[in-house]
Amino acid sequence: MKRLVSLVSVALITLFGVGSGCAAEPGPDAMKVTTRGGNGWESFIALARQGGPKVKILCESQERRNTQLRLQVPINMRFQPVEGRELVEAVAAGQGLKVAWVREGGLAVFYRGAPDAKVERVLAGLKSGNPAERAQAAWIAGWTPDVRVVPPLLAAATDPDADLSWQAVRSIERLNFETVAAIGGEQALPLIDKILAGRGYKQEAITALGSVGGDQALARLEKLLSDQKSEISVEALRALGTMGGQKARVLIKKALSSKDYDMRAAAFKELGRAGEGDLADLEKGLTDKSFWVREAVASALGEVRDEKVLPLIEKALGDEMAEVRFNAASALGRVDGAKALARIESALADKDPKIREGAAAALEHVGGKQALVLLDKALADKEIDVRKRAAHALGCVGGPEALAILKKALADPADRVRWEGISALEYAGTEQALELLETALGDPDSEVRRMAAGEMGVIGGAKVQALLEKAYATEQEANVRYRIGLNLVLVAGEKEFLILEKAQASENVMERSFAVMALACEMQQGERALALLEKGLADPESKVRDKAVFVLSVVGGERALTLLEKGLADGSPEVRESAVTALATVGDVKAPDLLEKMLADPVPSVRGITARKMGFLEGEKVRNALLKRLAEEQDKKVLSAISETLNVHYSGDPVVEKALNELKKR
């Protein structure tokens, strides 16, 4: 235990400048922000705009960031001033996340954490004198969503040992490059410089500069603004918006006169996000010949917040492009004062359905009884999209009164409105939401029932478990039953594996597929879970084996990697293709060697997907394997896949260019 404390403390001293753990940095207790609805990220942006902390998430996969981290402002904190630290920690608690206050309280990192024993293993492994053990530890770190692994992982990413640095970079990408850079601050600059100097994908490194902050990062972004590739310069502009500060805003404002409309649009978006839009610039932007720019300007108008912006919003409401008019109407919800609310009310009666839809969207940022009255009216609009938007807004407003109105959306004749109503219940809060979801489980529309099961899984609890068990036993539609089963597993607690083992023994293919996919929802890595996945890999149906391969890439871990190797030898080409994709996603140091063998697969489609996925692993070993196959391959589609990968990931390499030129002569 003393050794564990020592290792962890060293990591924290390196990262935070303290030795007492993640909570050592004080949060912004005195900083307050007025929340505007249920969207947690919007409140965090407003908090940062006022000089409060920025919020980042450290997690182990893009899929998890997209599907599980739905950050919501608690009902009792909406539409009122809230202390910054209290808000941040309440939103994190709603998702079962921990918060690390770092960089002198200027950054709040949401993370799930890992057992001390696993963190100890990573930290000890990265200090090992054995190169293979260090590389293995770097790989495990990518499946360890804990701030304590960040400092040594950043150091490993620029280590002279090529295998170690390659693996560390893959793990940093898995944990979220931007968050790791935000935690590390200027310690991340050597890695960012290494990536920017390379031939591969640079966008993540550019984005990370915005989170690093400081004069050194600013200087790099200023240089990138003049890059000949538009995607690079635009990403640099967005990173400056993330960085914030007067120096960054000066550079952003210069881009308003760029000849590139993407740059102009991005500049207006970032100035709007920072609440720094100048009325004269915004007025000029509304006459821009590019509707992309005008769309960005219309959205930025709401961030001015003051009623003086209303004449410009009025002008944007008359734009020829529907999306500009929608953004302008939606911007009204962010403007303070009675005049803006009155204009929303009149916009809800506009003959233009896009303006009515935007007005309904605006109300999610307003709250209060008058907003609820207007949303009630919007639910009676003849246009489905307006009613959909109103249903969503009711969920963002939340509370018992909003839920009472939301019942109408669940009874709407249009299935798309009912779907939106179900989705809105996740944000609405209170026990009434569960009652409405219970009713929705009996809806004649199978999609409504499927969505209701999904939202119940988010809510959880004993009552939800009982309702889902009943629905699982009676549901006849296979796809709905599948979704009910997935969410039942999420809330089943100790019964989880009993449900899964029973489903895996079923003669029904959909049941067995559900038993495999449910493990991805729970990120299970224990022996019992892996035993189910191993059984799934041996299923007679290729669909089940294919899902097992996918889940292994999500679950990760050493045993999962061993099982994935079995997938590479599967009799189904489709399963082998999935195994190739999964192995590239997992990104172990052994992946290049394993995938090189798949370049010789007898099925062209497998060889093609292997060539494309190998590019993301990069490195000289991958390049050489692709060049070797390029010289041997006869299939035109596979040759095209290899050529595209070499062009994208090794552009400018003289050996690659020579080989591609020789291919043209064949």
BELSUL-V438517 format. One record per helix or strand. SS is the DSSP state (A for helix, B for strand). FROM is the first residue (numbers start at 0). TO is the last residue. If there is no record, write none. Layout:
# BELSUL-V438517
ss,from,to
SS,FROM,TO
SS,FROM,TO
This chain:
# BELSUL-V438517
ss,from,to
A,1,15
A,21,23
B,31,33
B,38,38
A,39,48
B,53,57
A,61,66
B,71,71
A,74,76
B,80,82
A,83,93
B,97,101
B,106,110
A,115,125
A,130,140
A,146,155
A,161,174
A,176,195
A,202,211
A,213,223
A,229,242
A,245,256
A,260,272
A,278,284
A,290,303
A,306,315
A,321,333
A,337,346
A,352,364
A,367,377
A,383,396
A,399,409
A,414,427
A,430,439
A,445,458
A,461,473
A,477,490
A,492,503
A,508,521
A,526,536
A,541,554
A,557,566
A,572,585
A,590,597
A,603,613
A,619,631
A,635,648
A,653,664
